[in-house]
Amino acid sequence: MSLLGLLMACLFFAAGLAGTVVPALPGAPLIWLGMLVYGLATGFSTLGWGFYLGQALAMALVLALDYLAGAWAVRRYGGSGYAIWGSAAGMILGLIVFGAAGIVFGPLVGAVIGELLARKPLTQAILAGWGSLVGLAGGMAVKLVLEIGMIVWFFTAIW
């Protein structure tokens, strides 16, 4: 086992876990990259292609959760397709305009605006906006659990 490779992997893991809540850092890809760096440092002697493929699938699942959790929660709270698209657009615009705070408030405002554009009542629009917040929080929690699972799998595979 390469101590330097392990240390570098752990730095990537820490950055990846931080990326679960910091929008500028791609969480799961950083975790996967840390595993790849470890593999390069050890000449891929301890982790095979099946491990990396499984981790890549886990990473894809985590990335899909970014969109799916919000969309599911908006729908669950009565939002239409307009609210889902508004939430996604609000997340992007909110991040650009307001930074990290825009990740929270952008989807909420976007979902409300989307529902209002769909000519839904204000109360339903607000519920859809609330759903975007519920989806964001739930998605973060599930992503964190999956990312920790990826890291645990890594350590159990190398020891």
N, C-alpha and C positions, 0 to 999 in steps of 0.2 A: 504494500500500500504506500502510495506517495503522500507524505505529510504535506508537502506544498500543494499538491492537487486537492487534497482534502480541505486544506485551509481555504483555497480559492473557491472550492465548491460551497463551503459554508458562507463565504462572503456573498456569493450569488444567491444562496438560499435566503439570507437575511434581507438582501435587496428585494428579492421576489416576494417575500412575506410583507415587506413594507409596501410593495406595489399593489397589494390587495386594497389598501386604503389611499395610497398616493397615486393619483391618476397619471402622472408622468412616467411611472415605472410599470412596465409590462410584467406583472407578477409571475404567472406560470411559465412564460418563456424564459425568464431569468433563472428560475429554478431548474428548468430543463437544461439550460445552457451551463449551469454549474455542474450538472451531472456529466455533460459532454466534456467540459474542461477536465474533470476528474478522469474520465475515460482516456482522454488524450495524454494526461500526465502519467497514467499507468499503462499505457499501450493497450487499453481495452482488455486487460488480462482478467479483471474480476467481473465485468458487466458485459453481457452479450447483447446481440442485436434485438432479441426478444424483450429484454429489459427496456432498451431505448424506445422500441416501438410501443410498448405498453405505456411508458411515460409520455410519449408523444400523444397517444390517444387520451390520456388523462389531461394533458395540457389543452388539447382541443376541446374537451368537455368543459374545462374551466373557462376557456375563452367564449364558448357558446353560452355559458351561464350569464355572461355580461348582458347579452341581449335578451335571452329567454326568460330570465327571472323577472326583469322589468315588464316585459310584454305580458307574461302570465298574470302578474299582480295587477296590472292596469286592467286587463280583461276581467279578472276576478272581482274587481271593484266597479265593474259595469262600464268600463271604457270601451270605445269603439276602435276601429283601425286608425282613425284620425288621431286618437289619443296616443296610440302606440307609436305612430310615426312622429307625432309632436314631441313625445317623450324622448325619442332617439335624437331628433333634431335639437331639442332643448339641451340634451346632454353635451352634444358637440359644440353648439353655440355658447352654452354656459361655461364650458371649459375654456374656450377661446377668450371669452369676454371677462369672466370673473375668476378664472383659475380653479383651484380646488373647490371653492365654495359653489362654483357653477355646476360641478358634478352632482351636487345635491339639489340645488334650486332650479337648475336648467330643466331637468326632466319633469319636475313638478309643474313649472310654468308652461312647458311645452305641451304636456298632456292636457292641461286646462285649456290652453289656446286651441289645441286640436279638437277638443270636444265642443268648444264654442263655435269653431268653424263648421263643425258638423251639425250645428244648430241644436245642440243638446242644452237642457236647462243648466243654470249655473251650479246648482247643487250636485248634479251628476258630473259636471266638469271638475268640480273640486274633489269629489270622490275618486275620480280617475287620477287626478294629480296626487292624491294621498296614496293611491295604489302604486304609483311610480316610486314613491319613497319606501313603501313596504317592500317592493321588489328589489330596490337598491340595497336595502339593509339585509334582506334575506339572501340575496345573491352574494353579498360580501361574506356573510356567515358561511354559506355553503362552499364558496370558493376557498375560504380560509381552511375549512376542514379538508377539502380535497388537496390543497397544496401541502398541508401538514402530512396528509397521507402519502403524497409523493415523496416527501423527504424521509418519512419513516421507512417506506419501501426501499429507498436508496440505502439507508444505513443498515437495514436488515440484509440487504443483498451484498454489501461489501464486508460484513462481519459474520 
